[in-house]
């Protein structure tokens, strides 16, 4: 037997995960107001509460799970002799996978014969979630891990994420842009358009004057490049700016009437790095840009 795993950085809603039969979800930690929480795919998470705290000046932080944390998730299956298939967010975005590898090395020595497979989606948020959902459906159909990996290899590079952040200071704090660029950009109302790259990073690939123009640019490119609308949804995520997200969705729906559009809140782990007012669009389309962040 094989156990299927994902993590909360895929940002699937907990109800969707349950519908897909995903029972093993690795919860990623965040801290705000000196209290640590573990994201649960929205089951007990209030996006308005989180982003209002950020607006009030509270600075959230994220941290990596350690080897013992990973062992607590995986060891019960090693003990039963079950293989593990873990579809994860991008290893380029966190050092947590170094600790995971330490845990797997120890568990593999303790329980020889168990096969552990991790598929790196080279994505985050619902760009990873689209891949997790596709993998879970194939898993439920009885496809082998090897078959699912081959399928994801053909899909992954075409799962895109376009992001517009409202406050550049969040990007500065995360090292995405320099303090000078953040200061100048804030004064001039310059908004970076961020895209998920082939390398599995989030990279500012363009700068647009004004938020409306930045949003228009990602909407227009989504409309121009989205494919496979009969198979995959277009997912719009928002950092407590739902009304604006609905307007973005309406423009896409008018141009692509056959598209299934889903709305999700940005979770607290990813929200830590992008802040309130963020709009992201995740969808299957053309090949991601190959840009080193």
BELGIHU-V454420 format. One record per residue. RES is the residue in one letter. OMEGA is omega in degrees with one decimal (* if undefined). D_FIRST is the distance of its C-alpha to the first C-alpha in whole Angstrom. Layout:
res omega d_first
RES OMEGA D_FIRST
RES OMEGA D_FIRST
This chain:
res omega d_first
X 179.8 0
X 176.5 4
X -179.0 7
X 179.6 10
X 164.2 13
X 177.1 17
X -174.3 20
X 175.1 23
X 170.6 25
X 174.0 24
X 167.8 26
X 173.4 24
X -176.5 26
X 178.3 24
X 177.6 25
X 178.4 23
X 179.3 20
X 178.1 20
X 178.9 20
X 179.1 18
X -179.8 15
X -177.7 15
X -175.6 15
X -176.9 14
X 178.9 18
X -174.7 19
X -178.7 23
X -173.1 26
X 170.4 29
X -179.4 33
X 174.2 36
X -176.2 39
X 176.0 42
X 177.7 41
X -179.5 38
X 176.7 34
X 173.8 32
X -175.6 28
X -174.2 28
X -179.9 26
X 172.2 26
X -176.4 29
X 179.4 28
X -176.4 31
X 178.1 33
X -176.3 36
X -179.3 37
X 177.2 41
X -176.4 41
X -174.8 39
X 173.8 41
X 175.4 44
X 178.3 44
X 178.8 44
X -179.4 47
X 176.6 49
X 176.1 48
X -176.0 45
X 177.1 43
X 174.6 39
X 174.1 37
X 179.0 34
X -178.1 32
X 168.1 29
X 177.8 26
X -175.7 26
X 179.7 24
X 176.4 24
X -179.4 23
X 178.4 20
X -179.3 19
X 176.6 19
X -168.8 17
X -171.5 14
X 177.9 15
X -179.9 13
X 172.5 10
X -179.8 11
X -179.9 13
X -178.8 9
X 179.8 8
X 173.0 5
X -178.4 6
X 175.1 9
X -174.4 10
X 175.9 14
X -167.3 17
X 169.8 20
X -170.7 23
X 176.8 26
X 178.2 26
X -174.5 30
X -177.9 30
X 174.3 29
X -175.2 29
X -176.3 26
X 171.8 24
X 178.2 26
X 176.8 25
X -179.6 21
X 175.1 22
X 179.9 23
X -178.6 21
X 178.2 18
X 180.0 20
X -178.8 21
X 180.0 17
X 176.7 17
X -177.9 20
X -177.6 19
X -178.5 15
X 178.1 15
X 177.6 12
X -178.7 10
X 177.1 10
X 178.5 12
X 173.2 13
X 173.7 16
X 179.3 18
X -178.7 21
X -174.3 23
X -176.4 26
X 176.4 27
X -176.9 28
X -174.6 28
X 168.7 28
X 170.0 28
X -177.6 24
X 176.5 24
X 179.8 24
X 177.8 22
X -179.6 19
X 178.7 20
X 179.8 20
X -179.2 16
X 178.3 15
X 178.3 17
X 177.9 15
X 179.9 12
X 177.2 12
X 178.5 14
X 177.3 11
X 179.1 12
X 176.8 11
X -179.6 11
X 178.6 14
X -179.7 16
X 178.3 15
X 179.1 17
X 178.0 20
X -179.1 20
X 177.4 21
X 179.2 23
X -176.4 25
X -165.3 25
X -174.8 25
X -179.9 29
X 176.2 30
X -171.7 29
X 170.0 32
X 174.7 34
X -172.7 37
X 170.1 39
X -179.0 42
X -176.6 43
X -175.9 46
X -176.1 47
X -179.5 47
X 177.1 47
X 176.5 43
X 177.7 43
X -178.3 45
X 179.5 43
X 177.4 40
X -179.6 42
X 176.2 42
X -179.1 45
X 178.0 48
X 179.4 51
X 179.4 54
X 179.0 52
X -179.0 50
X 180.0 54
X -179.1 55
X 179.6 53
X 179.9 53
X -175.7 57
X -177.5 57
X 176.3 54
X -178.2 52
X 176.3 48
X 171.0 46
X -173.8 43
X 178.5 40
X 172.3 37
X -176.0 34
X 175.4 34
X -177.9 32
X 179.3 32
X 177.7 30
X 172.2 33
X -172.4 35
X 172.1 39
X -175.0 42
X 178.8 43
X 176.0 46
X -174.5 49
X 179.7 50
X 175.5 54
X -177.0 53
X -178.2 50
X 179.5 50
X 177.9 51
X 178.5 47
X 177.9 46
X -177.6 47
X -178.8 46
X 175.0 42
X -179.1 43
X -178.8 45
X 174.9 42
X -180.0 39
X -175.6 42
X -169.8 42
X -178.7 39
X 178.8 36
X 174.4 35
X -176.3 32
X 177.4 33
X -176.1 32
X -171.7 28
X 178.8 28
X 163.9 30
X -174.7 33
X 178.4 32
X -179.1 35
X -179.5 35
X 175.7 38
X -178.6 39
X 173.3 41
X -171.1 43
X -177.8 42
X 178.5 45
X 178.0 45
X 178.1 41
X 177.9 42
X 175.7 45
X -179.9 43
X -178.9 41
X 179.6 44
X 178.6 45
X -178.3 42
X 179.5 42
X -179.2 45
X -178.4 45
X -173.7 41
X 179.6 41
X -176.0 38
X 170.4 36
X -176.5 34
X 179.2 35
X 176.9 33
X 176.7 34
X 168.1 32
X 170.6 34
X -178.4 34
X -174.1 32
X -179.4 33
X 177.8 32
X 177.7 33
X 175.8 36
X -173.2 37
X -178.1 37
X 173.9 39
X 179.0 41
X 179.4 42
X 179.7 43
X 171.9 41
X 176.6 40
X 175.2 37
X 178.6 36
X -174.5 32
X 173.9 32
X -178.2 31
X 178.5 34
X 179.9 35
X 175.8 34
X 175.1 34
X 176.1 37
X -175.7 37
X 175.9 39
X 178.7 39
X * 39
